[in-house]
Amino acid sequence: MPNAKQYVDQSMTTVQSTVISLQQALSSAEKADNKAKIQLAIDSLNSACQQLSSYKD
């Protein structure tokens, strides 16, 4: 059974993949309002990854 650190690592991989997808969405978004929302989501996810990167079991 995976431990908490393994779940955290798996979650970080998923978040990083999501950030890549959002960056692609950002490059194809046309409206400034939509670009801003996508960028905010990217920033939030990057912040979450930063917090999780210091997780110790």
PDB file of N, H, CA, C and O in Angstrom:
ATOM      1  N   MET A   1       0.852  -1.189   0.000  1.00  0.00           N
ATOM      2  CA  MET A   1       0.000   0.000   0.000  1.00  0.00           C
ATOM      3  C   MET A   1       0.894   1.248   0.000  1.00  0.00           C
ATOM      4  O   MET A   1       1.838   1.333   0.785  1.00  0.00           O
ATOM      5  N   PRO A   2       0.600   2.210  -0.874  1.00  0.00           N
ATOM      6  CA  PRO A   2       1.437   3.412  -0.949  1.00  0.00           C
ATOM      7  C   PRO A   2       1.373   4.234   0.338  1.00  0.00           C
ATOM      8  O   PRO A   2       0.340   4.302   1.004  1.00  0.00           O
ATOM      9  N   ASN A   3       2.498   4.852   0.664  1.00  0.00           N
ATOM     10  H   ASN A   3       3.337   4.798   0.123  1.00  0.00           H
ATOM     11  CA  ASN A   3       2.484   5.738   1.833  1.00  0.00           C
ATOM     12  C   ASN A   3       2.117   7.162   1.397  1.00  0.00           C
ATOM     13  O   ASN A   3       1.944   7.446   0.212  1.00  0.00           O
ATOM     14  N   ALA A   4       2.006   8.030   2.378  1.00  0.00           N
ATOM     15  H   ALA A   4       2.147   7.800   3.341  1.00  0.00           H
ATOM     16  CA  ALA A   4       1.564   9.403   2.099  1.00  0.00           C
ATOM     17  C   ALA A   4       2.503  10.110   1.122  1.00  0.00           C
ATOM     18  O   ALA A   4       2.044  10.829   0.234  1.00  0.00           O
ATOM     19  N   LYS A   5       3.818   9.911   1.279  1.00  0.00           N
ATOM     20  H   LYS A   5       4.191   9.327   2.000  1.00  0.00           H
ATOM     21  CA  LYS A   5       4.788  10.570   0.398  1.00  0.00           C
ATOM     22  C   LYS A   5       4.587  10.139  -1.050  1.00  0.00           C
ATOM     23  O   LYS A   5       4.711  10.955  -1.963  1.00  0.00           O
ATOM     24  N   GLN A   6       4.279   8.862  -1.267  1.00  0.00           N
ATOM     25  H   GLN A   6       4.179   8.198  -0.525  1.00  0.00           H
ATOM     26  CA  GLN A   6       4.035   8.383  -2.626  1.00  0.00           C
ATOM     27  C   GLN A   6       2.795   9.037  -3.226  1.00  0.00           C
ATOM     28  O   GLN A   6       2.778   9.369  -4.412  1.00  0.00           O
ATOM     29  N   TYR A   7       1.766   9.221  -2.418  1.00  0.00           N
ATOM     30  H   TYR A   7       1.780   8.951  -1.456  1.00  0.00           H
ATOM     31  CA  TYR A   7       0.563   9.913  -2.889  1.00  0.00           C
ATOM     32  C   TYR A   7       0.871  11.373  -3.230  1.00  0.00           C
ATOM     33  O   TYR A   7       0.384  11.905  -4.228  1.00  0.00           O
ATOM     34  N   VAL A   8       1.685  12.008  -2.388  1.00  0.00           N
ATOM     35  H   VAL A   8       2.081  11.575  -1.578  1.00  0.00           H
ATOM     36  CA  VAL A   8       2.070  13.394  -2.635  1.00  0.00           C
ATOM     37  C   VAL A   8       2.852  13.483  -3.944  1.00  0.00           C
ATOM     38  O   VAL A   8       2.585  14.357  -4.769  1.00  0.00           O
ATOM     39  N   ASP A   9       3.809  12.586  -4.133  1.00  0.00           N
ATOM     40  H   ASP A   9       4.026  11.876  -3.463  1.00  0.00           H
ATOM     41  CA  ASP A   9       4.611  12.588  -5.361  1.00  0.00           C
ATOM     42  C   ASP A   9       3.743  12.368  -6.598  1.00  0.00           C
ATOM     43  O   ASP A   9       3.928  13.023  -7.624  1.00  0.00           O
ATOM     44  N   GLN A  10       2.805  11.450  -6.487  1.00  0.00           N
ATOM     45  H   GLN A  10       2.655  10.918  -5.654  1.00  0.00           H
ATOM     46  CA  GLN A  10       1.895  11.172  -7.604  1.00  0.00           C
ATOM     47  C   GLN A  10       1.034  12.403  -7.898  1.00  0.00           C
ATOM     48  O   GLN A  10       0.794  12.739  -9.057  1.00  0.00           O
ATOM     49  N   SER A  11       0.582  13.054  -6.860  1.00  0.00           N
ATOM     50  H   SER A  11       0.777  12.781  -5.918  1.00  0.00           H
ATOM     51  CA  SER A  11      -0.233  14.258  -7.026  1.00  0.00           C
ATOM     52  C   SER A  11       0.563  15.369  -7.688  1.00  0.00           C
ATOM     53  O   SER A  11       0.040  16.090  -8.538  1.00  0.00           O
ATOM     54  N   MET A  12       1.821  15.511  -7.305  1.00  0.00           N
ATOM     55  H   MET A  12       2.246  14.925  -6.615  1.00  0.00           H
ATOM     56  CA  MET A  12       2.661  16.546  -7.903  1.00  0.00           C
ATOM     57  C   MET A  12       2.857  16.283  -9.397  1.00  0.00           C
ATOM     58  O   MET A  12       2.851  17.214 -10.202  1.00  0.00           O
ATOM     59  N   THR A  13       3.029  15.030  -9.758  1.00  0.00           N
ATOM     60  H   THR A  13       3.035  14.274  -9.104  1.00  0.00           H
ATOM     61  CA  THR A  13       3.172  14.681 -11.178  1.00  0.00           C
ATOM     62  C   THR A  13       1.907  15.050 -11.940  1.00  0.00           C
ATOM     63  O   THR A  13       1.974  15.584 -13.047  1.00  0.00           O
ATOM     64  N   THR A  14       0.761  14.765 -11.345  1.00  0.00           N
ATOM     65  H   THR A  14       0.707  14.332 -10.445  1.00  0.00           H
ATOM     66  CA  THR A  14      -0.515  15.099 -11.972  1.00  0.00           C
ATOM     67  C   THR A  14      -0.677  16.609 -12.106  1.00  0.00           C
ATOM     68  O   THR A  14      -1.127  17.099 -13.142  1.00  0.00           O
ATOM     69  N   VAL A  15      -0.313  17.339 -11.070  1.00  0.00           N
ATOM     70  H   VAL A  15       0.053  16.941 -10.229  1.00  0.00           H
ATOM     71  CA  VAL A  15      -0.423  18.802 -11.105  1.00  0.00           C
ATOM     72  C   VAL A  15       0.499  19.375 -12.184  1.00  0.00           C
ATOM     73  O   VAL A  15       0.104  20.272 -12.930  1.00  0.00           O
ATOM     74  N   GLN A  16       1.718  18.860 -12.264  1.00  0.00           N
ATOM     75  H   GLN A  16       2.039  18.132 -11.658  1.00  0.00           H
ATOM     76  CA  GLN A  16       2.662  19.354 -13.274  1.00  0.00           C
ATOM     77  C   GLN A  16       2.142  19.098 -14.683  1.00  0.00           C
ATOM     78  O   GLN A  16       2.307  19.929 -15.576  1.00  0.00           O
ATOM     79  N   SER A  17       1.515  17.944 -14.874  1.00  0.00           N
ATOM     80  H   SER A  17       1.381  17.269 -14.149  1.00  0.00           H
ATOM     81  CA  SER A  17       0.910  17.632 -16.170  1.00  0.00           C
ATOM     82  C   SER A  17      -0.245  18.580 -16.469  1.00  0.00           C
ATOM     83  O   SER A  17      -0.422  19.011 -17.609  1.00  0.00           O
ATOM     84  N   THR A  18      -1.019  18.899 -15.459  1.00  0.00           N
ATOM     85  H   THR A  18      -0.875  18.549 -14.534  1.00  0.00           H
ATOM     86  CA  THR A  18      -2.135  19.833 -15.610  1.00  0.00           C
ATOM     87  C   THR A  18      -1.629  21.223 -15.967  1.00  0.00           C
ATOM     88  O   THR A  18      -2.232  21.910 -16.791  1.00  0.00           O
ATOM     89  N   VAL A  19      -0.530  21.641 -15.355  1.00  0.00           N
ATOM     90  H   VAL A  19      -0.040  21.083 -14.685  1.00  0.00           H
ATOM     91  CA  VAL A  19       0.053  22.949 -15.659  1.00  0.00           C
ATOM     92  C   VAL A  19       0.458  23.009 -17.134  1.00  0.00           C
ATOM     93  O   VAL A  19       0.234  24.021 -17.798  1.00  0.00           O
ATOM     94  N   ILE A  20       1.046  21.943 -17.640  1.00  0.00           N
ATOM     95  H   ILE A  20       1.228  21.121 -17.100  1.00  0.00           H
ATOM     96  CA  ILE A  20       1.443  21.895 -19.055  1.00  0.00           C
ATOM     97  C   ILE A  20       0.207  22.047 -19.951  1.00  0.00           C
ATOM     98  O   ILE A  20       0.239  22.788 -20.934  1.00  0.00           O
ATOM     99  N   SER A  21      -0.861  21.355 -19.616  1.00  0.00           N
ATOM    100  H   SER A  21      -0.887  20.753 -18.818  1.00  0.00           H
ATOM    101  CA  SER A  21      -2.103  21.469 -20.391  1.00  0.00           C
ATOM    102  C   SER A  21      -2.661  22.885 -20.334  1.00  0.00           C
ATOM    103  O   SER A  21      -3.119  23.421 -21.343  1.00  0.00           O
ATOM    104  N   LEU A  22      -2.620  23.479 -19.166  1.00  0.00           N
ATOM    105  H   LEU A  22      -2.248  23.044 -18.346  1.00  0.00           H
ATOM    106  CA  LEU A  22      -3.123  24.849 -19.017  1.00  0.00           C
ATOM    107  C   LEU A  22      -2.255  25.847 -19.774  1.00  0.00           C
ATOM    108  O   LEU A  22      -2.768  26.836 -20.297  1.00  0.00           O
ATOM    109  N   GLN A  23      -0.959  25.604 -19.841  1.00  0.00           N
ATOM    110  H   GLN A  23      -0.542  24.801 -19.416  1.00  0.00           H
ATOM    111  CA  GLN A  23      -0.087  26.487 -20.608  1.00  0.00           C
ATOM    112  C   GLN A  23      -0.432  26.416 -22.102  1.00  0.00           C
ATOM    113  O   GLN A  23      -0.364  27.417 -22.815  1.00  0.00           O
ATOM    114  N   GLN A  24      -0.798  25.224 -22.556  1.00  0.00           N
ATOM    115  H   GLN A  24      -0.852  24.410 -21.977  1.00  0.00           H
ATOM    116  CA  GLN A  24      -1.237  25.077 -23.947  1.00  0.00           C
ATOM    117  C   GLN A  24      -2.554  25.824 -24.156  1.00  0.00           C
ATOM    118  O   GLN A  24      -2.745  26.482 -25.179  1.00  0.00           O
ATOM    119  N   ALA A  25      -3.456  25.717 -23.185  1.00  0.00           N
ATOM    120  H   ALA A  25      -3.301  25.182 -22.355  1.00  0.00           H
ATOM    121  CA  ALA A  25      -4.727  26.437 -23.267  1.00  0.00           C
ATOM    122  C   ALA A  25      -4.478  27.948 -23.276  1.00  0.00           C
ATOM    123  O   ALA A  25      -5.128  28.692 -24.011  1.00  0.00           O
ATOM    124  N   LEU A  26      -3.532  28.384 -22.453  1.00  0.00           N
ATOM    125  H   LEU A  26      -3.004  27.780 -21.857  1.00  0.00           H
ATOM    126  CA  LEU A  26      -3.207  29.804 -22.377  1.00  0.00           C
ATOM    127  C   LEU A  26      -2.725  30.336 -23.730  1.00  0.00           C
ATOM    128  O   LEU A  26      -3.077  31.446 -24.129  1.00  0.00           O
ATOM    129  N   SER A  27      -1.933  29.548 -24.419  1.00  0.00           N
ATOM    130  H   SER A  27      -1.647  28.646 -24.095  1.00  0.00           H
ATOM    131  CA  SER A  27      -1.397  30.013 -25.700  1.00  0.00           C
ATOM    132  C   SER A  27      -2.457  30.052 -26.794  1.00  0.00           C
ATOM    133  O   SER A  27      -2.291  30.743 -27.799  1.00  0.00           O
ATOM    134  N   SER A  28      -3.545  29.311 -26.601  1.00  0.00           N
ATOM    135  H   SER A  28      -3.680  28.750 -25.784  1.00  0.00           H
ATOM    136  CA  SER A  28      -4.591  29.325 -27.627  1.00  0.00           C
ATOM    137  C   SER A  28      -5.816  30.149 -27.230  1.00  0.00           C
ATOM    138  O   SER A  28      -6.721  30.349 -28.041  1.00  0.00           O
ATOM    139  N   ALA A  29      -5.847  30.625 -25.990  1.00  0.00           N
ATOM    140  H   ALA A  29      -5.112  30.463 -25.331  1.00  0.00           H
ATOM    141  CA  ALA A  29      -6.968  31.466 -25.553  1.00  0.00           C
ATOM    142  C   ALA A  29      -6.884  32.815 -26.249  1.00  0.00           C
ATOM    143  O   ALA A  29      -5.797  33.342 -26.487  1.00  0.00           O
ATOM    144  N   GLU A  30      -8.044  33.363 -26.570  1.00  0.00           N
ATOM    145  H   GLU A  30      -8.927  32.936 -26.377  1.00  0.00           H
ATOM    146  CA  GLU A  30      -8.082  34.636 -27.292  1.00  0.00           C
ATOM    147  C   GLU A  30      -8.451  35.820 -26.403  1.00  0.00           C
ATOM    148  O   GLU A  30      -7.863  36.895 -26.524  1.00  0.00           O
ATOM    149  N   LYS A  31      -9.413  35.628 -25.518  1.00  0.00           N
ATOM    150  H   LYS A  31      -9.890  34.755 -25.420  1.00  0.00           H
ATOM    151  CA  LYS A  31      -9.874  36.735 -24.683  1.00  0.00           C
ATOM    152  C   LYS A  31      -8.927  36.951 -23.500  1.00  0.00           C
ATOM    153  O   LYS A  31      -8.481  36.000 -22.859  1.00  0.00           O
ATOM    154  N   ALA A  32      -8.639  38.208 -23.234  1.00  0.00           N
ATOM    155  H   ALA A  32      -9.002  38.981 -23.755  1.00  0.00           H
ATOM    156  CA  ALA A  32      -7.735  38.562 -22.130  1.00  0.00           C
ATOM    157  C   ALA A  32      -8.263  38.038 -20.794  1.00  0.00           C
ATOM    158  O   ALA A  32      -7.491  37.595 -19.943  1.00  0.00           O
ATOM    159  N   ASP A  33      -9.575  38.093 -20.620  1.00  0.00           N
ATOM    160  H   ASP A  33     -10.201  38.453 -21.311  1.00  0.00           H
ATOM    161  CA  ASP A  33     -10.189  37.623 -19.378  1.00  0.00           C
ATOM    162  C   ASP A  33      -9.933  36.132 -19.178  1.00  0.00           C
ATOM    163  O   ASP A  33      -9.626  35.688 -18.072  1.00  0.00           O
ATOM    164  N   ASN A  34     -10.063  35.369 -20.254  1.00  0.00           N
ATOM    165  H   ASN A  34     -10.313  35.730 -21.153  1.00  0.00           H
ATOM    166  CA  ASN A  34      -9.816  33.921 -20.172  1.00  0.00           C
ATOM    167  C   ASN A  34      -8.341  33.635 -19.922  1.00  0.00           C
ATOM    168  O   ASN A  34      -8.004  32.739 -19.149  1.00  0.00           O
ATOM    169  N   LYS A  35      -7.466  34.387 -20.570  1.00  0.00           N
ATOM    170  H   LYS A  35      -7.740  35.115 -21.199  1.00  0.00           H
ATOM    171  CA  LYS A  35      -6.030  34.228 -20.354  1.00  0.00           C
ATOM    172  C   LYS A  35      -5.689  34.479 -18.885  1.00  0.00           C
ATOM    173  O   LYS A  35      -4.886  33.757 -18.294  1.00  0.00           O
ATOM    174  N   ALA A  36      -6.299  35.498 -18.309  1.00  0.00           N
ATOM    175  H   ALA A  36      -6.951  36.085 -18.789  1.00  0.00           H
ATOM    176  CA  ALA A  36      -6.040  35.846 -16.912  1.00  0.00           C
ATOM    177  C   ALA A  36      -6.493  34.723 -15.985  1.00  0.00           C
ATOM    178  O   ALA A  36      -5.799  34.396 -15.022  1.00  0.00           O
ATOM    179  N   LYS A  37      -7.649  34.133 -16.268  1.00  0.00           N
ATOM    180  H   LYS A  37      -8.213  34.398 -17.050  1.00  0.00           H
ATOM    181  CA  LYS A  37      -8.159  33.041 -15.433  1.00  0.00           C
ATOM    182  C   LYS A  37      -7.250  31.823 -15.520  1.00  0.00           C
ATOM    183  O   LYS A  37      -6.955  31.181 -14.512  1.00  0.00           O
ATOM    184  N   ILE A  38      -6.813  31.514 -16.733  1.00  0.00           N
ATOM    185  H   ILE A  38      -7.052  32.036 -17.552  1.00  0.00           H
ATOM    186  CA  ILE A  38      -5.923  30.366 -16.914  1.00  0.00           C
ATOM    187  C   ILE A  38      -4.598  30.617 -16.205  1.00  0.00           C
ATOM    188  O   ILE A  38      -4.068  29.724 -15.544  1.00  0.00           O
ATOM    189  N   GLN A  39      -4.062  31.829 -16.338  1.00  0.00           N
ATOM    190  H   GLN A  39      -4.493  32.555 -16.874  1.00  0.00           H
ATOM    191  CA  GLN A  39      -2.790  32.154 -15.685  1.00  0.00           C
ATOM    192  C   GLN A  39      -2.913  32.063 -14.178  1.00  0.00           C
ATOM    193  O   GLN A  39      -1.991  31.599 -13.506  1.00  0.00           O
ATOM    194  N   LEU A  40      -4.041  32.501 -13.640  1.00  0.00           N
ATOM    195  H   LEU A  40      -4.789  32.878 -14.187  1.00  0.00           H
ATOM    196  CA  LEU A  40      -4.275  32.414 -12.201  1.00  0.00           C
ATOM    197  C   LEU A  40      -4.272  30.956 -11.744  1.00  0.00           C
ATOM    198  O   LEU A  40      -3.704  30.626 -10.703  1.00  0.00           O
ATOM    199  N   ALA A  41      -4.909  30.089 -12.526  1.00  0.00           N
ATOM    200  H   ALA A  41      -5.370  30.356 -13.372  1.00  0.00           H
ATOM    201  CA  ALA A  41      -4.931  28.665 -12.201  1.00  0.00           C
ATOM    202  C   ALA A  41      -3.520  28.080 -12.246  1.00  0.00           C
ATOM    203  O   ALA A  41      -3.140  27.299 -11.374  1.00  0.00           O
ATOM    204  N   ILE A  42      -2.748  28.457 -13.261  1.00  0.00           N
ATOM    205  H   ILE A  42      -3.057  29.091 -13.970  1.00  0.00           H
ATOM    206  CA  ILE A  42      -1.364  27.983 -13.377  1.00  0.00           C
ATOM    207  C   ILE A  42      -0.555  28.425 -12.158  1.00  0.00           C
ATOM    208  O   ILE A  42       0.184  27.633 -11.573  1.00  0.00           O
ATOM    209  N   ASP A  43      -0.699  29.681 -11.785  1.00  0.00           N
ATOM    210  H   ASP A  43      -1.299  30.324 -12.260  1.00  0.00           H
ATOM    211  CA  ASP A  43       0.032  30.197 -10.628  1.00  0.00           C
ATOM    212  C   ASP A  43      -0.351  29.461  -9.343  1.00  0.00           C
ATOM    213  O   ASP A  43       0.504  29.149  -8.515  1.00  0.00           O
ATOM    214  N   SER A  44      -1.637  29.191  -9.194  1.00  0.00           N
ATOM    215  H   SER A  44      -2.332  29.444  -9.867  1.00  0.00           H
ATOM    216  CA  SER A  44      -2.111  28.479  -8.000  1.00  0.00           C
ATOM    217  C   SER A  44      -1.559  27.060  -7.949  1.00  0.00           C
ATOM    218  O   SER A  44      -1.135  26.590  -6.893  1.00  0.00           O
ATOM    219  N   LEU A  45      -1.567  26.386  -9.083  1.00  0.00           N
ATOM    220  H   LEU A  45      -1.911  26.768  -9.941  1.00  0.00           H
ATOM    221  CA  LEU A  45      -1.054  25.014  -9.124  1.00  0.00           C
ATOM    222  C   LEU A  45       0.458  24.983  -8.879  1.00  0.00           C
ATOM    223  O   LEU A  45       0.959  24.098  -8.186  1.00  0.00           O
ATOM    224  N   ASN A  46       1.173  25.941  -9.443  1.00  0.00           N
ATOM    225  H   ASN A  46       0.766  26.660 -10.006  1.00  0.00           H
ATOM    226  CA  ASN A  46       2.611  26.011  -9.192  1.00  0.00           C
ATOM    227  C   ASN A  46       2.900  26.261  -7.718  1.00  0.00           C
ATOM    228  O   ASN A  46       3.856  25.720  -7.162  1.00  0.00           O
ATOM    229  N   SER A  47       2.070  27.081  -7.096  1.00  0.00           N
ATOM    230  H   SER A  47       1.294  27.521  -7.548  1.00  0.00           H
ATOM    231  CA  SER A  47       2.221  27.350  -5.666  1.00  0.00           C
ATOM    232  C   SER A  47       1.978  26.076  -4.853  1.00  0.00           C
ATOM    233  O   SER A  47       2.700  25.786  -3.898  1.00  0.00           O
ATOM    234  N   ALA A  48       0.959  25.330  -5.245  1.00  0.00           N
ATOM    235  H   ALA A  48       0.372  25.565  -6.020  1.00  0.00           H
ATOM    236  CA  ALA A  48       0.665  24.068  -4.562  1.00  0.00           C
ATOM    237  C   ALA A  48       1.849  23.106  -4.677  1.00  0.00           C
ATOM    238  O   ALA A  48       2.221  22.451  -3.703  1.00  0.00           O
ATOM    239  N   CYS A  49       2.433  23.027  -5.866  1.00  0.00           N
ATOM    240  H   CYS A  49       2.130  23.559  -6.657  1.00  0.00           H
ATOM    241  CA  CYS A  49       3.593  22.156  -6.078  1.00  0.00           C
ATOM    242  C   CYS A  49       4.759  22.598  -5.210  1.00  0.00           C
ATOM    243  O   CYS A  49       5.471  21.765  -4.648  1.00  0.00           O
ATOM    244  N   GLN A  50       4.955  23.896  -5.100  1.00  0.00           N
ATOM    245  H   GLN A  50       4.377  24.573  -5.556  1.00  0.00           H
ATOM    246  CA  GLN A  50       6.038  24.414  -4.266  1.00  0.00           C
ATOM    247  C   GLN A  50       5.845  23.995  -2.814  1.00  0.00           C
ATOM    248  O   GLN A  50       6.791  23.591  -2.138  1.00  0.00           O
ATOM    249  N   GLN A  51       4.601  24.097  -2.348  1.00  0.00           N
ATOM    250  H   GLN A  51       3.833  24.425  -2.897  1.00  0.00           H
ATOM    251  CA  GLN A  51       4.307  23.693  -0.967  1.00  0.00           C
ATOM    252  C   GLN A  51       4.542  22.201  -0.779  1.00  0.00           C
ATOM    253  O   GLN A  51       5.131  21.782   0.217  1.00  0.00           O
ATOM    254  N   LEU A  52       4.084  21.404  -1.729  1.00  0.00           N
ATOM    255  H   LEU A  52       3.605  21.744  -2.539  1.00  0.00           H
ATOM    256  CA  LEU A  52       4.212  19.954  -1.613  1.00  0.00           C
ATOM    257  C   LEU A  52       5.647  19.461  -1.745  1.00  0.00           C
ATOM    258  O   LEU A  52       5.999  18.401  -1.227  1.00  0.00           O
ATOM    259  N   SER A  53       6.478  20.243  -2.450  1.00  0.00           N
ATOM    260  H   SER A  53       6.192  21.104  -2.871  1.00  0.00           H
ATOM    261  CA  SER A  53       7.849  19.796  -2.654  1.00  0.00           C
ATOM    262  C   SER A  53       8.645  19.732  -1.354  1.00  0.00           C
ATOM    263  O   SER A  53       9.674  19.059  -1.288  1.00  0.00           O
ATOM    264  N   SER A  54       8.179  20.420  -0.336  1.00  0.00           N
ATOM    265  H   SER A  54       7.343  20.966  -0.391  1.00  0.00           H
ATOM    266  CA  SER A  54       8.874  20.369   0.951  1.00  0.00           C
ATOM    267  C   SER A  54       8.260  19.326   1.890  1.00  0.00           C
ATOM    268  O   SER A  54       8.618  19.260   3.066  1.00  0.00           O
ATOM    269  N   TYR A  55       7.343  18.518   1.374  1.00  0.00           N
ATOM    270  H   TYR A  55       7.052  18.571   0.419  1.00  0.00           H
ATOM    271  CA  TYR A  55       6.703  17.474   2.195  1.00  0.00           C
ATOM    272  C   TYR A  55       7.726  16.410   2.573  1.00  0.00           C
ATOM    273  O   TYR A  55       8.481  15.921   1.733  1.00  0.00           O
ATOM    274  N   LYS A  56       7.731  16.067   3.845  1.00  0.00           N
ATOM    275  H   LYS A  56       7.118  16.464   4.528  1.00  0.00           H
ATOM    276  CA  LYS A  56       8.612  14.993   4.324  1.00  0.00           C
ATOM    277  C   LYS A  56       7.770  13.986   5.086  1.00  0.00           C
ATOM    278  O   LYS A  56       6.906  14.350   5.884  1.00  0.00           O
ATOM    279  N   ASP A  57       8.031  12.743   4.831  1.00  0.00           N
ATOM    280  H   ASP A  57       8.732  12.447   4.182  1.00  0.00           H
ATOM    281  CA  ASP A  57       7.280  11.673   5.496  1.00  0.00           C
ATOM    282  C   ASP A  57       7.798  11.450   6.909  1.00  0.00           C
ATOM    283  O   ASP A  57       7.287  10.587   7.624  1.00  0.00           O
TER     284      ASP A  57
END
